Amino acid sequence: MANVETLLLAPSEDLFRFAEQDAARSLAETHHSERRAEQRVPTIVPVLLQPVDDRVEGLGEPFAVVSRNITRRGFTVIANGWKSHNLFIVRVSAEGHEYTILAEKRWHRSQERYTTVGFKVVRQ
């Protein structure tokens, strides 16, 4: 498989800046009130999402987003708008490793110019 960086459609610098600011704001707001079983780790990296059907066959073109935070069970991304799909093959490079996982969209929320989307890891 080709290196993930060569596959990614480059997210805009503005999207990266927004993700960094949003992650910092979220971290500051939840630092003392967080009651989750797992701590969310701010992780701002490009991510490639490929919409798939229940048989994990591709639907439409892959598109680039930026991650905001991650846990072992899920992650949040920030996107330019949102596609109506719910199941995705996710490709990401982080810390010198490439990861490909199957993830299900759990929620999405529009904010300012972008959409924040939460995913649950289905299969690694």
C-alpha positions in Angstrom: 0.0 0.0 0.0 1.2 3.5 -0.7 2.3 5.7 2.1 -0.6 7.5 3.7 1.0 10.9 3.2 1.0 10.4 -0.6 -2.7 9.4 -0.5 -4.0 12.3 1.5 -5.7 15.2 0.0 -4.1 17.9 1.9 -6.3 19.5 4.6 -6.1 23.3 4.5 -3.8 25.2 6.9 -6.9 27.0 8.2 -8.5 23.6 9.1 -5.3 22.6 11.0 -5.2 25.9 12.9 -8.9 25.6 13.8 -8.3 22.0 15.0 -5.4 23.1 17.2 -7.4 26.0 18.7 -10.5 23.8 19.2 -8.5 21.0 20.8 -6.9 23.5 23.2 -10.2 25.1 24.0 -11.8 21.7 24.6 -9.0 20.6 26.8 -9.2 23.8 28.9 -13.0 23.4 29.3 -12.9 19.8 30.4 -9.7 19.5 32.3 -11.4 19.5 35.7 -14.8 18.2 34.8 -13.9 15.2 32.5 -15.6 12.0 33.7 -14.7 9.7 30.9 -13.2 6.3 31.5 -10.3 7.2 29.1 -8.6 10.5 28.8 -8.8 12.0 25.4 -5.4 12.9 24.0 -5.2 16.0 21.7 -3.7 14.7 18.4 -3.7 17.0 15.4 -2.8 15.0 12.3 -4.2 14.6 8.8 -6.6 11.6 8.4 -8.0 10.0 5.3 -11.7 8.8 5.5 -13.1 6.4 2.9 -16.9 5.9 3.2 -17.8 2.2 3.0 -21.0 0.2 3.1 -21.9 -2.7 5.5 -19.8 -5.1 3.4 -16.8 -2.6 3.7 -16.9 -1.8 0.0 -16.0 1.8 -1.0 -18.8 4.4 -1.4 -17.6 7.6 -3.2 -14.2 9.2 -3.0 -12.0 9.3 0.1 -11.5 12.8 1.7 -9.1 14.4 4.1 -9.9 15.7 7.6 -7.9 16.6 10.7 -8.0 14.7 13.9 -8.7 16.5 17.2 -8.3 13.9 19.8 -8.0 10.1 20.2 -8.6 7.3 22.7 -8.3 3.5 22.3 -12.0 3.3 21.6 -12.6 6.3 19.4 -11.5 9.6 18.0 -12.8 13.0 16.9 -12.1 14.8 13.6 -12.8 18.2 12.2 -14.0 18.4 8.6 -15.0 20.9 5.9 -18.7 20.1 6.0 -19.8 16.5 6.4 -20.8 13.5 4.2 -23.9 11.6 5.2 -22.1 8.2 5.5 -21.8 6.4 8.8 -19.1 3.7 8.3 -15.5 4.5 7.2 -12.1 3.0 6.6 -9.7 5.4 8.4 -6.1 5.8 7.4 -3.7 7.8 9.5 0.1 8.2 10.0 1.3 9.1 13.5 4.6 8.7 15.2 6.1 6.9 12.3 3.4 4.2 12.0 0.5 3.9 9.6 -2.9 2.8 10.9 -5.9 1.5 9.0 -9.1 1.0 11.0 -12.8 0.6 10.5 -14.8 3.2 12.4 -18.5 4.2 12.8 -19.7 7.8 13.0 -21.4 8.3 16.4 -22.2 12.0 16.2 -21.5 15.2 14.4 -21.8 18.9 15.3 -21.5 21.9 13.1 -19.4 24.8 14.5 -18.3 27.9 12.9 -17.0 26.9 9.4 -16.3 23.3 10.2 -18.0 20.1 11.5 -16.7 18.1 14.4 -17.4 14.3 14.1 -17.0 11.6 16.7 -16.2 8.0 15.8 -16.2 4.7 17.6 -13.5 2.2 16.5 -15.2 -0.9 15.2 -12.1 -2.9 14.1 -8.4 -2.3 14.1 
